[in-house]
Amino acid sequence: MLTLDIDDFMLELKDGAFKNVGPSNKAATVKLYDVEGVDVCEYGDKRVKLAFEDEQGSEVEVALFPEQARAVREGLELLESESEVFE
């Protein structure tokens, strides 16, 4: 399940094309639940891409610099050692 929450977002549909309406101060939150597939690969020269997909084909991709990817790895290792989730 994919949820998308976009603050202060408005689109104009004209002649079959979408156009942003209003100021460019938008913010968004995307959440993907019930992930069925995970992929990790190199992205560009200096980043790592994490890709997640649910059973309905919704996808979320996140590109991280190496230090950010390491922080994710360290966070997972810490959670694994301290949480019952990984048992």
C-alpha positions in Angstrom: 0.0 0.0 0.0 1.4 3.4 -1.0 0.3 6.6 0.7 1.2 10.0 -0.6 0.5 13.2 1.3 1.4 16.5 -0.4 1.1 19.7 1.5 -0.2 22.8 -0.3 -0.4 21.1 -3.6 -2.6 22.1 -6.5 -2.4 21.2 -10.2 -4.0 22.7 -13.2 -5.0 20.4 -16.1 -5.0 22.3 -19.4 -5.0 20.7 -22.8 -4.0 17.3 -21.4 -1.0 18.7 -19.5 -0.5 19.2 -15.7 0.9 22.4 -14.5 1.9 23.4 -10.9 -0.3 26.1 -9.5 0.8 28.4 -6.7 4.1 28.9 -5.0 6.9 26.3 -5.0 6.8 25.6 -1.2 5.4 22.1 -1.5 6.4 19.2 0.9 5.5 15.6 0.5 5.5 12.4 2.6 5.5 9.0 0.9 5.0 5.7 2.8 5.1 2.2 1.3 3.7 -0.7 3.4 3.7 -4.4 2.8 6.9 -4.4 0.8 7.4 -7.5 -1.4 10.6 -6.6 -3.2 13.8 -4.8 -2.2 16.8 -4.0 -4.5 20.1 -2.3 -3.7 22.4 -1.1 -6.5 24.9 1.6 -7.4 23.4 4.8 -8.6 25.6 7.2 -10.6 29.2 7.7 -9.5 28.8 8.2 -5.8 25.4 6.9 -4.6 23.5 3.8 -3.6 19.9 3.3 -4.7 17.4 1.4 -2.5 14.3 0.4 -4.4 11.2 -1.0 -2.7 8.1 -2.5 -4.4 4.7 -3.7 -3.0 2.5 -6.5 -4.3 0.5 -4.0 -6.3 3.5 -2.7 -8.2 3.9 0.6 -6.3 7.5 1.6 -6.1 9.7 3.9 -4.0 13.3 4.6 -4.8 15.8 6.3 -2.5 19.3 7.4 -3.6 21.8 7.8 -0.7 25.4 8.9 -0.4 27.7 6.3 1.1 27.7 7.9 4.6 23.8 7.9 4.6 23.8 4.2 3.4 26.2 3.3 6.2 23.9 5.1 8.8 21.0 3.0 7.5 23.1 -0.2 7.9 24.3 0.8 11.4 20.7 1.6 12.4 19.5 -1.8 11.2 22.3 -3.6 12.9 21.5 -1.8 16.2 17.8 -2.5 15.8 18.6 -6.2 15.1 20.6 -6.5 18.3 18.1 -4.7 20.5 14.7 -5.5 19.1 12.4 -8.5 19.1 11.4 -7.6 15.5 14.3 -9.6 14.1 13.7 -12.7 16.2 
